Amino acid sequence: MPGLRRPRALTVTTRRGSVLDGALFPAHAADTVVIAITGIHGNFYANPFYVTFGQTLNRAGIDFVYAQTNDDFNEIPGTNAVTGQEEVIGSWNEDFAFTDEDLGAWLDYAEAAGYRRIILAGHSLGANKVIYYLARHHDERVEHFLLLSPANLRHLTNQVTAQERAVVRDYVDRGLGEQRLPFPLMGWVPCRAETARQWLCDNILDNVHVEADADFSQVAAMRHTGAMLIGTYDRFTYGDPAGFLATINDHTAAPEANELVLIQGTGHTYQGKDQEVADAIVRLVRAWA
């Protein structure tokens, strides 16, 4: 069997003109691709498991795309392909309303590349973005979804104090939504006030929950089937990762058609178990063929 091919940089352009970075791990003559939508600050440097995923999938004859959206770094300088103007995108000014555009651009790439099978995966907030997209678009290009450690956003936003929330409201009410806040949101995301407002008050990606009676309308609206995977130490779930996935799955249109995978002894980013996760992804993709 030929050796592994080197990954190569990819870019896709959204309708608004923002250019998103990514990487292709190419197998030999693959007709199947797994597109992994990353989470906030979930870049290669923070989450090196993507390399393990790519290499393992390649050995199985499957292409892998590491697909950034608007928030893999706090600031990402570039040139807007529509306006020709320099711009800086990133978690600092993310607008969640562009989720459809971002994921659509990566799916357009895969379609143009001629893949017969497209698996749409997402990790952490990227999994929430996959849910949002598939709830709104019953996209026939996508064969199955793969939700890797979807993010219970309440776990994150509960860290924002009442005083900080008041500052966000004050900035927005005074028409200062484009100005940066004097503190990092959640302690680690320097951002403009409007982005903070979306996180706290109008978060369209807040679509999975620990509580069974919460709003799962996006999950219920998906018509695709697939799999969900999580580490048994994932701290986003208040101590019950298995129950978290089961609750999400119970709200899907066809719970019996989805597979739930628990990775023992690891957390949200699979430390020490990235190879086990990669092997599980290969098994799932092969089983769906």
C-alpha positions in Angstrom: 0.0 0.0 0.0 1.4 3.5 -0.8 2.6 5.6 2.1 0.7 8.5 3.5 0.5 11.6 1.4 1.3 15.0 2.9 -1.6 17.1 4.1 -2.1 20.4 2.1 -3.6 23.7 3.0 -7.1 24.5 1.8 -9.1 27.7 1.6 -12.8 28.2 0.9 -14.6 31.5 0.2 -18.0 32.2 1.8 -20.7 34.2 0.1 -19.8 37.3 2.2 -16.2 37.0 0.9 -14.5 35.9 4.1 -11.8 33.2 3.4 -11.8 30.2 5.7 -8.6 28.2 6.2 -8.4 24.4 6.5 -6.3 21.4 5.5 -6.9 18.3 3.4 -5.4 15.0 4.4 -5.6 13.1 1.1 -5.8 9.4 0.8 -5.2 7.7 -2.6 -8.2 7.9 -5.0 -10.7 8.3 -2.1 -14.4 8.7 -2.9 -15.3 9.4 0.8 -14.4 12.4 2.9 -15.0 13.3 6.5 -15.3 17.1 7.0 -14.6 18.1 10.6 -16.0 21.5 11.6 -13.8 22.8 14.4 -14.9 24.4 17.6 -14.0 27.8 19.1 -10.3 28.1 19.3 -10.2 24.5 18.2 -7.3 24.9 15.8 -4.5 22.4 15.1 -2.3 23.9 17.9 -5.0 23.5 20.5 -6.3 20.2 19.2 -3.6 18.1 17.6 -5.9 15.1 17.5 -6.9 16.3 14.1 -3.6 15.1 12.7 -4.2 11.6 14.2 -7.7 11.7 12.7 -6.4 12.6 9.3 -3.6 10.1 9.2 -5.8 7.3 10.5 -8.5 8.0 8.0 -6.0 8.2 5.2 -4.6 4.7 6.0 -8.2 3.5 5.7 -8.5 5.1 2.2 -10.7 8.0 3.4 -10.0 11.7 2.9 -10.1 14.1 5.9 -10.7 17.8 5.8 -9.9 19.9 8.9 -12.4 22.8 8.3 -12.1 26.1 10.2 -15.0 28.5 10.5 -14.9 32.0 11.9 -13.5 31.3 15.4 -10.5 28.9 15.4 -8.3 31.8 16.5 -9.2 35.0 18.2 -8.0 37.1 15.2 -7.5 35.8 11.7 -6.3 38.5 9.2 -7.1 38.2 5.6 -8.5 39.8 2.5 -12.2 39.7 1.7 -12.7 38.1 -1.7 -15.8 40.2 -2.4 -14.8 43.7 -1.3 -11.1 43.4 -1.8 -10.6 45.0 1.7 -8.4 43.7 4.4 -10.4 42.2 7.3 -9.8 40.5 10.6 -12.2 37.7 11.4 -12.1 35.5 14.4 -13.8 34.6 17.7 -13.6 38.3 18.6 -16.2 39.3 16.1 -18.0 36.1 15.2 -21.6 36.3 14.0 -23.3 33.0 14.5 -25.8 33.8 11.7 -23.0 33.0 9.2 -22.9 29.4 10.3 -24.9 28.3 7.2 -22.4 30.1 4.9 -19.4 28.7 6.6 -20.5 25.0 6.5 -22.0 25.5 3.1 -18.7 26.6 1.7 -16.9 23.5 2.9 -19.7 21.3 1.5 -19.5 23.1 -1.8 -15.7 22.3 -1.9 -16.4 18.6 -1.2 -19.1 18.5 -3.9 -16.8 20.2 -6.5 -14.1 17.8 -5.6 -16.3 14.9 -6.7 -16.7 12.9 -3.5 -19.3 10.2 -3.6 -19.8 10.1 0.2 -19.6 13.2 2.5 -19.6 12.7 6.3 -20.2 16.0 8.1 -18.5 16.0 11.5 -18.0 18.6 14.1 -16.2 18.9 17.4 -17.4 20.9 20.4 -19.1 24.1 19.1 -18.4 22.7 15.6 -20.9 19.9 16.5 -23.5 22.5 17.5 -22.9 24.2 14.1 -23.5 20.9 12.3 -26.8 20.5 14.1 -27.8 24.1 13.3 -26.9 23.6 9.6 -28.7 20.2 9.2 -31.7 21.4 11.0 -32.2 24.2 8.4 -30.9 22.3 5.4 -31.8 18.7 4.6 -28.7 18.7 2.4 -28.6 15.6 0.3 -24.9 15.9 -0.2 -24.4 14.9 3.4 -24.6 11.1 4.0 -24.3 11.1 7.8 -23.5 13.4 10.7 -20.8 12.8 13.3 -21.1 14.8 16.5 -17.9 14.8 18.5 -18.4 16.1 22.0 -21.1 18.7 21.3 -20.9 21.7 23.6 -23.4 22.3 26.4 -23.1 26.1 26.1 -24.7 26.8 29.5 -21.5 25.3 31.0 -19.5 28.0 29.3 -21.8 31.0 29.8 -22.4 30.3 33.4 -18.9 31.6 34.0 -20.0 35.1 33.0 -20.8 37.2 36.0 -23.9 39.4 36.5 -21.6 42.5 36.4 -20.1 41.4 33.1 -23.5 40.7 31.6 -24.6 44.2 32.6 -21.6 45.7 30.8 -22.5 43.8 27.6 -26.1 45.1 27.8 -24.9 48.6 28.4 -22.5 48.5 25.3 -25.2 47.1 23.1 -27.9 49.5 24.4 -25.6 52.5 23.7 -24.9 51.4 20.1 -21.4 50.2 20.9 -21.9 46.6 19.8 -18.8 46.7 17.5 -16.5 47.8 20.3 -14.4 45.3 22.2 -15.3 44.6 25.8 -12.9 45.5 28.6 -12.7 41.9 29.7 -12.5 38.5 27.9 -15.8 36.8 27.7 -15.9 33.6 29.8 -12.4 34.5 30.9 -10.8 33.5 27.5 -12.6 35.1 24.5 -11.7 38.8 24.0 -14.6 40.0 21.8 -16.8 42.8 20.7 -20.0 43.5 22.6 -22.3 42.2 19.9 -20.6 38.8 19.8 -20.9 38.6 23.6 -24.6 39.4 23.3 -25.1 36.5 20.9 -23.3 34.2 23.2 -25.4 35.2 26.2 -28.8 36.3 25.0 -29.5 35.1 21.5 -27.3 32.1 20.8 -28.7 30.1 17.9 -26.1 27.4 18.6 -27.4 26.7 22.0 -29.1 23.5 20.8 -28.0 20.7 23.1 -28.5 20.5 26.8 -28.2 18.3 29.9 -31.9 19.0 30.8 -34.3 16.7 28.9 -37.0 19.4 28.9 -34.9 22.1 27.3 -35.2 23.3 23.7 -34.1 20.5 21.3 -36.0 21.9 18.4 -32.9 22.0 16.1 -32.0 18.4 17.0 -35.5 17.3 16.2 -35.5 19.1 12.9 -32.5 17.2 11.5 -33.4 14.4 9.0 -29.9 12.9 8.7 -28.8 10.1 10.9 -25.3 9.3 12.1 -23.3 9.0 15.4 -22.4 10.9 18.5 -19.2 10.4 20.4 -17.9 11.8 23.8 -15.3 11.1 26.4 -16.4 9.8 29.7 -14.6 12.6 31.5 -16.1 15.4 29.5 -16.7 18.2 32.0 -19.3 20.0 29.8 -21.9 17.5 30.9 -21.9 17.9 34.7 -20.7 14.4 35.3 -22.9 12.4 33.0 -21.6 12.3 29.4 -23.5 9.1 28.5 -26.7 10.7 29.7 -26.0 13.9 27.8 -25.6 12.0 24.5 -28.6 9.8 25.2 -30.8 12.9 25.9 -29.7 14.5 22.6 -30.3 11.3 20.7 -33.8 10.9 22.3 -34.8 14.1 20.6 -33.6 13.2 17.1 -36.1 12.1 14.5 -34.8 8.5 14.4 -32.9 7.7 17.7 -32.7 4.0 16.8 -30.7 4.8 13.7 -27.9 6.6 15.5 -24.9 5.2 17.3 -23.6 6.5 20.6 -19.9 6.0 21.3 -18.3 6.5 24.7 -14.5 6.9 24.9 -13.4 5.8 28.3 -11.1 7.8 30.5 -10.7 11.0 28.5 -12.3 14.4 28.3 -13.4 17.0 25.8 -10.3 16.9 23.6 -9.4 13.2 23.9 -6.1 13.5 25.6 -4.3 10.1 25.4 -7.2 8.6 23.4 -7.1 10.4 20.1 -6.1 7.2 18.3 -9.1 5.4 19.8 -11.4 8.1 18.6 -9.8 8.0 15.1 -10.3 4.3 15.0 -13.9 4.7 16.0 -14.5 7.2 13.2 -13.0 4.8 10.7 -15.3 2.0 12.0 -18.3 4.2 11.7 -17.6 5.4 8.2 -17.0 1.9 7.0 -20.2 0.6 8.6 -22.2 3.3 6.8 -20.9 2.3 3.4 
